[in-house]
Amino acid sequence: MAEFDRYRVYFYTAPQYRWDVRIDLDQGGTPKATLLFMKAGQALPVNTSQNGVILLHYPMAHYPRVMDLLRNERPLYVTLNAANGIGAISSSAEPVGEQEGI
């Protein structure tokens, strides 16, 4: 599990790519992960890791929820289980009834 503290969003208009949106996650300038939000009708590729950078794939429908998490939670972590290809973005454990934003 790797903590990250910054993100950068790219909206593509490139027919040669299978994704519409790319989000890069880093910690103190060190790349931790790239999230790719696939175009409608594209199958989700296998999640992988290369040179310590996690590559996770999501359907485009998940983009608003991921952005909500990035904007409103901290600390945040990204992880990939290489044995089964399951990846995740997660928050830390939070108390019930925290009433964020109130």
MOKAMO-V402956 format. One record per backbone hydrogen bond with DSSP energy under -0.5 kcal/mol. NH is the residue of the N-H (numbers start at 0). CO is the residue of the C=O. If there is no record, write none. Layout:
NH,CO
NH,CO
//
This chain:
1,77
3,75
4,25
5,25
7,23
9,21
11,9
11,19
16,13
19,36
20,36
21,9
22,34
23,7
24,32
25,5
26,29
29,26
30,28
31,24
32,24
33,53
34,22
35,55
36,20
37,35
37,57
38,17
41,38
44,42
47,54
49,52
52,49
53,31
53,51
54,47
55,33
55,53
57,35
59,37
61,58
62,59
65,61
66,62
67,63
68,64
69,65
70,66
71,67
72,68
75,3
76,89
77,1
78,87
80,85
81,79
83,80
84,80
85,80
86,84
87,78
89,76
91,74
97,94
101,98
//
